[in-house]
C-alpha cells in the first residue's frame, strides 16, 4: 500500500514562504481515503459541516444531529441522508 502526502496550504502566487502560513505535510493512507469517500457519499454535506453532531446509539448506528435546528425551525433535527444541498452548510475551517 502506498502512502500519499498532501500539502495543507500553499503560499499564494508571488508570496514567499516566510509571509505565508507554514506548509504542513500530512500522511494519509489510501484505505482511510476510501473510507472517507464512502462516508461522504452516504452522508453528504453533513460529514464536513460545522453544525453537525454525531449521535451514536447502542446498536452501533450513527445519526447526524443538525445543531442549527435548535435556533432555526427551518432545519430538520435529523436530516434525511445524503444531504446534497443545504443553505446553512459551513465546512470545518
N, C-alpha and C positions, 0 to 999 in steps of 0.2 A: 504494500500500500504506500503510495507516495503522499507526501505532505505538501500542501501549498501554503505559501506565505502571502499575506495580504498587507497592504500598507493602509494604515488607518487614516492618514491625512497627508496630502502632498502640498507643498507650497504653491501659491498662485503664480502664474506666469510673471516673470520679471521681479520676483521677490527672492531674496536669499534665504537659506536655511535658518540663519540667525533670527530673522524677523518673523518667520512662520512658527507655528506650533511644532513641537518635536514630532518626528516621524517614528511611529511605533510599528514594528512588525509582529504580527500575531500568527501563530501556527495553528492551522485548522485542519482537522482530519477530514478526509473525503467522506467517511461514514457519518460523521456529525453533520456535514453539509447536506447530505442526502436526507437525513432525519429532519433537519430544519426545513428543507424544501417541502417535504411531505406534510409537515405540520402547517406550513404557510398555505399550502393548497387546501388542506382540510378545514382550517380555521379562518383563513383570510386575514384581513387587516388587524383583527384583534390581537394576533400574536405579537405585533410590534407596537401596539397602541399604549400610550402613557396612562390611559384611563381604565385599562382592564386589570382585573384581579382574578387570578386563578383560584377556583374553589373546588377542591377535591372532595369526593365522597368516600364512604367506607368500602365501596366495591371497586374503587380504582378509577372511576370516571373523573374527568376534569371538566368543570363548567367555567365559562368566562363571564364574569360579572362586569357590566359596564358601570363604572362609578359615576359617569355623567348622569345616569338615571336618578341619582339621589337629588340633584338640583334642577334637572330639566325633565319633565314628564314625556317629552318627545322621544327620548331614548329608552329602548326596552332594557329591563334589568338584565335579562339573559337573551341576547340577540340570537336569531337563527343563524347557524353557521353553514357555509362560509360567508363572512361579511365581505362583500366585494366593493362596496362604496359606503362612506359614512361622512356626513358633514362635520362631525365632531372629532374626526381622527387626528391625533397628534402622535407622531412617532417618538420613540425614546430618543433623547438627544441631549 
